[in-house]
Amino acid sequence: MENRRDFIKKSALAGLGMSFSAASYARILGSADRVRVGIVGFSDRFRGALAPSFASHSKELNFEFVAVSDIWSRRRDEAEAFLKQKGFIGGDNFIKCRNNDELYDRKDVDAVIISTADFQHALHCAEAVDAGRDVYVEKPFAESLEDARKALKAVERSKKIVQVGSQRRSTPNYWAANEYIKSGKFGDITMVEMTWNVNQPGRWRRPKLVAEIRKEDTDWKRYLMNRPEVAWDPRKYLEFRLFYPYSSGIPGQWMSHQIDTVHWFSGYDHPRSVVANGGIYVWKDGRINPDTFTAVFDYGPDNDKTKGFQVMYSSRMTNEAGGTKELYYSNGGMINLDTNKISPEGGLEAKYAQEMGMKANLLTEQTLATTGEKMTTSANTGADPMTSRHMRNWMECVRSRKEPNAPARAGYNHSVASIMSTIAYQTGERVTYDNTKQEVLASGKVVKV
């Protein structure tokens, strides 16, 4: 009979459903019990944001880091040294695991924080919940529809607490915008414009580490998971965000945050259609994913094409003018989530309305709330407020067993939009979505991704 470790390996590589005997592991947590958390992937994101956010609340909520799983030996050692240096762990009880099999063989891990490569998030999430652990998983939730389906099914089957790293959903000004739109005061959304612009030739590059990593110090086959077998390539390991199918780059990294707010505010789970364009116009460093990307989405009810709105998303890594913007428009004005202002700008003025026997439609100018319920912290760890609030929400939900602010379904939905835009960019086709069959279509034909 195959053991659990063999089954996990087969399920990940052969595309089978992830379900195994260890799913029965689920320690019943009492209010006084300490929640023991494992780290799946010691990444820059974990080091810079997730760890300090967790540490801000760990003492108050009685959580602790107890283990790390990383297939690169250097990262395991760095994780232990970093957490000790920051005072996030103490003593010699922190365990370093060579892979997730070793991590889930342990009975002293109740939950995990996943911050591995983009294409691994969904499969690592499915693996964790099937092993009976609650999960905080970074976005993008998935970079392929097959992986997204597998992960969502596993989460729903397991009934574990899963928070996707879409931290806007735990941020007060976004709560306020959502409530304002849902109240009807804004009117119907007619257009959304979003940008994410930087000018950073080193963004997602790791040249020093690429020169230092050795194949024998990691597990290349395990890294690839269900992606095609290819020769060892340290750039695809460390600079994965530049290389499809390990990442979609701009859509998965940046657009997934912003398009998630569209789903949240509008109530639509996915676009009706997407067209996209872009290219590698400046940073010709061997990357596959574009340094400039534009996508136009159509949202609305599937059964009524006369209703809906358009989303225009653009991002460039070659000029930072315009920065990061999220602008929501109605016939009466706009919401600017950069300035947190609701204004009548662009609304229907009386001089134009009267021509058609209509009344002016102008929103009342106001400021979105930027503070919410009190968030206490037990330590000044340097965590950014957005991620700190989002992490706290997950930690509280692990205890209460309530649904967190960004559940797996929200991650599934942003993945659908991201995947649609990536296929539109790659094929040059107008891409649509069959909601009944949960399939992406280009030129009316199913795209397997």
C-alpha positions in Angstrom: 0.0 0.0 0.0 1.4 3.4 -0.9 2.3 5.7 1.9 1.0 9.3 2.3 4.2 10.8 1.0 4.1 8.7 -2.2 0.4 9.6 -2.7 1.1 13.4 -2.4 3.8 13.2 -4.9 1.7 11.3 -7.4 -1.3 13.6 -7.0 0.8 16.7 -7.6 2.7 15.4 -10.6 -0.1 13.4 -12.2 -2.9 15.9 -11.6 -4.9 13.7 -9.4 -7.1 15.0 -6.6 -5.1 15.7 -3.4 -6.7 13.7 -0.6 -4.8 11.5 1.8 -5.1 9.9 5.2 -3.4 12.8 7.1 -6.4 14.9 6.4 -7.8 13.4 9.6 -5.2 15.4 11.5 -6.9 18.4 12.9 -6.1 19.3 16.5 -9.1 20.7 18.3 -8.0 24.2 19.4 -9.2 25.6 22.7 -9.2 29.3 23.5 -6.0 28.8 25.6 -4.2 26.6 23.1 -1.2 28.0 21.2 -1.6 27.8 17.4 1.6 26.4 15.9 2.5 27.7 12.5 4.8 26.4 9.8 6.4 28.4 7.0 6.1 27.0 3.5 8.7 28.9 1.5 11.0 31.4 3.1 10.7 34.2 0.5 11.4 37.9 0.3 7.7 38.5 0.7 7.6 36.4 3.9 10.7 38.1 5.3 9.6 41.6 4.5 5.8 41.6 5.2 4.3 38.3 6.3 6.6 37.5 9.2 6.5 41.0 10.8 2.7 41.1 10.3 2.3 37.7 12.1 4.7 38.8 14.8 2.6 41.9 15.5 -0.3 39.8 16.8 1.3 36.5 17.7 1.7 37.2 21.4 -1.8 38.6 21.9 -3.5 35.8 19.9 -1.2 33.1 21.2 0.4 32.0 17.8 4.0 30.9 17.2 6.3 29.9 14.4 7.5 26.3 14.9 8.9 25.1 11.6 10.0 26.0 8.1 9.8 24.0 4.9 11.9 25.0 2.0 13.6 22.8 -0.6 16.7 25.1 -0.8 19.0 24.4 2.2 20.2 28.0 2.3 16.6 29.3 2.8 16.0 27.0 5.7 19.1 28.3 7.5 18.2 31.9 6.6 14.7 31.4 8.0 15.9 30.2 11.4 18.6 33.0 11.6 16.2 35.7 10.6 13.4 34.7 13.0 15.8 34.4 15.9 17.5 37.7 15.1 14.1 39.5 15.0 13.0 37.8 18.2 10.1 36.1 16.4 11.2 32.7 17.8 13.4 31.7 20.8 15.2 28.6 21.9 16.1 25.6 19.8 12.7 24.1 19.2 12.3 25.5 15.6 12.3 22.7 13.1 13.8 22.9 9.6 12.1 20.6 7.1 13.5 19.7 3.7 10.1 19.6 2.0 6.4 19.7 2.8 6.2 15.9 3.3 8.5 16.2 6.3 6.5 19.3 7.5 3.1 17.5 7.4 4.5 14.3 9.0 4.8 16.4 12.1 1.9 16.7 14.6 3.1 20.0 16.1 2.0 22.2 13.1 -1.6 23.4 13.1 -1.5 25.9 10.3 0.9 27.2 7.5 1.8 30.4 5.7 2.5 29.8 2.1 4.7 32.2 0.1 6.3 30.0 -2.6 6.6 30.6 -6.4 3.4 31.9 -8.0 2.6 28.7 -9.9 2.9 26.6 -6.7 0.4 28.5 -4.5 -2.7 26.5 -5.5 -1.1 23.1 -5.2 0.6 23.9 -2.0 -2.7 25.2 -0.6 -4.5 22.0 -1.6 -1.7 19.9 -0.1 -1.9 21.8 3.2 -5.7 21.6 3.7 -5.7 18.0 2.7 -3.1 17.5 5.5 -5.6 19.1 7.9 -3.9 22.5 8.2 -5.4 26.0 8.1 -3.7 28.2 5.5 -2.6 31.7 4.7 -1.6 31.6 1.0 -0.1 34.4 -1.0 -1.6 35.6 -4.2 -2.0 34.8 -7.1 -4.1 31.9 -5.9 -3.4 30.0 -9.1 -1.7 30.5 -12.5 -3.7 27.7 -14.2 -7.4 26.9 -14.2 -6.7 23.3 -13.5 -4.7 24.2 -10.4 -7.3 26.7 -9.3 -10.1 24.1 -9.5 -8.1 21.6 -7.6 -7.3 24.0 -4.8 -10.8 25.3 -4.5 -12.3 21.8 -4.4 -9.7 20.7 -1.7 -10.5 23.8 0.5 -14.3 23.4 0.2 -14.0 19.6 0.9 -11.7 20.2 3.9 -13.6 23.1 5.5 -10.3 24.5 6.7 -9.7 28.2 7.2 -8.0 29.7 4.1 -7.0 33.3 3.6 -5.7 34.5 0.3 -3.2 37.3 0.4 -5.5 39.9 -1.2 -5.0 42.4 1.7 -7.2 45.1 0.2 -10.1 43.1 1.6 -8.9 43.9 5.2 -8.2 47.6 4.6 -10.6 50.3 5.9 -10.8 52.6 2.8 -11.7 49.6 0.6 -14.3 48.5 3.1 -15.8 52.0 3.0 -15.8 52.0 -0.8 -17.5 48.6 -1.0 -20.2 49.7 1.5 -20.7 53.0 -0.4 -21.1 51.2 -3.8 -23.3 48.5 -2.3 -25.6 51.1 -0.7 -26.6 52.3 -4.1 -25.5 55.9 -3.5 -22.7 55.6 -6.1 -25.0 54.4 -8.8 -24.1 51.7 -11.3 -20.4 51.3 -12.0 -19.8 52.4 -15.6 -16.0 52.2 -15.9 -13.0 51.2 -13.9 -9.4 52.4 -14.7 -6.5 50.8 -13.0 -2.7 51.3 -13.4 0.4 49.8 -11.7 3.5 51.5 -13.0 7.2 51.3 -11.9 10.6 51.9 -13.5 12.7 49.2 -11.9 15.1 47.1 -14.1 15.9 45.0 -11.1 12.2 44.2 -10.3 11.9 40.4 -9.9 15.6 40.0 -10.8 18.0 38.1 -8.4 21.3 38.1 -10.2 23.5 37.6 -7.1 21.5 34.6 -5.9 21.3 33.2 -9.4 25.1 33.1 -9.5 25.2 31.5 -6.0 22.6 28.8 -6.0 23.6 25.2 -6.8 21.3 22.5 -8.1 22.5 20.0 -5.6 21.4 22.3 -2.7 17.8 22.2 -3.7 15.2 19.9 -5.3 14.5 20.9 -8.9 12.1 18.1 -9.6 10.0 18.9 -6.6 10.1 22.6 -7.5 8.6 22.0 -10.9 5.6 20.2 -9.4 3.2 19.6 -12.3 5.0 21.9 -14.8 6.9 20.2 -17.7 10.3 18.7 -17.0 13.0 21.0 -18.1 16.7 21.3 -17.4 17.9 23.0 -14.3 17.6 26.8 -14.6 18.4 29.0 -11.6 16.7 32.0 -13.2 13.4 30.1 -13.4 13.9 29.1 -9.8 14.7 32.5 -8.4 13.3 34.9 -11.1 10.2 32.8 -11.8 8.0 36.0 -12.1 9.7 36.7 -15.4 9.0 33.2 -16.9 5.7 31.7 -17.9 4.4 29.0 -17.0 5.9 29.6 -13.5 4.2 33.0 -13.3 2.2 35.3 -15.6 4.2 38.3 -14.2 2.2 41.5 -14.2 -1.3 39.9 -14.2 -0.6 37.5 -11.4 1.6 39.7 -9.3 -0.1 43.1 -9.5 -3.4 42.9 -11.5 -4.7 40.1 -9.2 -4.8 42.6 -6.3 -6.7 45.3 -8.2 -9.1 43.0 -10.2 -10.1 41.4 -7.0 -11.6 44.7 -5.8 -13.8 44.8 -9.0 -15.2 41.4 -8.1 -15.7 42.5 -4.5 -17.4 45.8 -5.2 -19.5 44.7 -8.2 -20.5 41.2 -7.1 -19.4 39.7 -10.4 -17.2 36.6 -10.1 -15.4 36.9 -13.4 -15.2 39.0 -16.6 -17.5 38.2 -19.6 -14.6 38.8 -21.9 -11.0 40.1 -22.1 -8.7 41.4 -24.8 -5.0 42.2 -24.0 -1.8 43.4 -25.6 1.8 44.2 -24.6 5.3 43.2 -25.0 8.9 43.3 -23.9 9.8 46.7 -25.0 12.7 47.8 -22.8 14.0 45.1 -20.4 15.4 42.6 -22.9 17.1 40.4 -20.3 15.8 37.0 -21.5 12.5 37.2 -19.8 9.3 35.7 -21.3 6.7 37.8 -19.5 6.0 41.3 -20.8 7.4 44.5 -19.2 4.3 46.4 -20.6 0.8 45.0 -20.4 -2.7 46.3 -21.1 -6.0 44.4 -20.7 -9.6 45.5 -21.3 -12.3 43.6 -19.4 -16.1 43.5 -19.9 -18.1 42.7 -16.8 -21.8 42.2 -16.4 -24.5 39.5 -16.2 -24.1 36.7 -18.7 -27.7 36.8 -19.7 -28.0 40.5 -20.4 -25.3 42.2 -22.5 -27.0 45.6 -22.2 -25.8 45.8 -18.5 -22.3 46.0 -17.2 -19.2 48.0 -17.4 -15.6 48.0 -18.7 -12.3 47.7 -16.8 -9.2 49.1 -18.4 -6.0 47.9 -16.8 -2.5 49.0 -17.7 0.9 48.3 -16.2 4.5 49.1 -17.3 7.8 48.3 -15.6 9.7 50.9 -17.7 8.2 54.3 -16.6 6.6 55.0 -13.2 4.5 58.0 -14.2 1.0 57.5 -13.0 2.0 55.1 -10.3 -0.7 52.8 -8.8 -4.3 54.0 -9.4 -7.8 52.6 -8.9 -10.6 54.8 -10.2 -14.2 53.8 -10.2 -16.7 55.8 -12.3 -20.5 56.1 -12.3 -22.8 58.5 -14.2 -22.6 60.7 -11.1 -18.9 61.0 -10.4 -16.0 58.9 -9.3 -14.2 57.1 -6.4 -10.5 57.6 -6.3 -8.9 54.9 -4.1 -5.5 56.7 -4.3 -6.8 59.9 -2.7 -9.7 58.1 -0.9 -12.1 60.8 -2.3 -15.6 60.4 -3.6 -16.3 63.3 -5.9 -18.8 64.6 -8.6 -15.9 64.8 -11.1 -17.2 63.7 -14.5 -20.8 63.4 -13.3 -23.8 64.5 -15.4 -24.0 68.3 -15.2 -27.3 70.1 -15.4 -26.5 71.9 -18.7 -26.2 68.6 -20.5 -28.9 66.8 -18.6 -31.5 69.4 -19.5 -31.0 68.9 -23.2 -32.5 65.4 -22.7 -35.2 66.4 -20.1 -33.1 64.9 -17.3 -31.8 66.1 -14.0 -28.2 66.6 -13.1 -26.5 63.6 -11.4 -23.6 64.7 -9.2 -22.3 62.8 -6.2 -21.7 64.6 -2.9 -18.1 65.1 -2.3 -16.8 63.2 0.7 -13.7 61.3 2.0 -13.7 57.5 2.5 -13.0 56.3 6.0 -9.4 55.2 6.3 -9.7 53.7 9.8 -11.8 50.8 10.9 -12.3 48.8 14.1 -9.5 49.1 16.5 -6.5 46.9 15.7 -4.3 46.3 18.7 -0.7 45.0 18.3 1.5 43.3 20.7 4.7 44.3 19.1 6.2 47.0 16.9 7.6 44.8 14.2 7.6 47.1 11.2 4.7 45.4 9.5 2.8 47.3 6.8 -0.7 48.1 8.0 -2.5 46.4 5.1 -0.8 43.1 5.5 -0.9 43.3 9.3 -4.7 43.7 9.3 -5.1 40.9 6.8 -2.9 38.6 8.8 -4.7 39.4 12.0 -8.0 38.6 10.3 -6.7 35.2 9.3 -5.4 34.5 12.8 -8.7 35.5 14.4 -10.6 33.3 12.0 -8.3 30.3 12.8 -9.6 30.6 16.3 -13.3 31.5 15.6 -13.6 29.3 12.5 -15.4 32.1 10.7 -14.8 32.8 7.0 -11.9 35.2 6.6 -12.0 38.4 4.5 -10.4 36.8 1.4 -11.5 33.2 1.2 -10.4 30.7 -1.4 -13.4 31.5 -3.7 -12.1 35.1 -4.0 -8.7 33.8 -4.9 -10.3 31.4 -7.5 -12.1 34.3 -9.0 -9.1 36.6 -9.3 -7.2 33.7 -10.9 -9.9 33.3 -13.6 -9.6 37.0 -14.5 -5.8 36.8 -14.5 -5.6 33.6 -16.5 -8.1 35.0 -19.1 -6.0 38.1 -19.6 -2.8 36.0 -19.9 -4.4 33.8 -22.6 -5.7 36.9 -24.4 -2.2 38.4 -24.4 -0.6 35.1 -25.6 -3.1 34.4 -28.3 -4.2 37.8 -29.4 -7.8 36.6 -29.2 -10.8 37.9 -27.4 -11.2 35.5 -24.5 -14.5 34.6 -22.9 -15.6 32.4 -20.0 -18.2 29.6 -19.8 -19.5 29.9 -16.3 -21.5 26.7 -16.5 -18.5 24.6 -17.5 -15.9 26.8 -15.7 -13.8 27.0 -18.9 -11.9 29.7 -20.7 -12.7 30.1 -24.4 -10.7 31.7 -27.2 -12.4 31.9 -30.7 -15.2 29.8 -29.1 -12.8 26.9 -28.3 -11.9 25.7 -24.9 -8.3 26.6 -23.9 -6.7 24.0 -21.6 -4.6 25.8 -19.0 
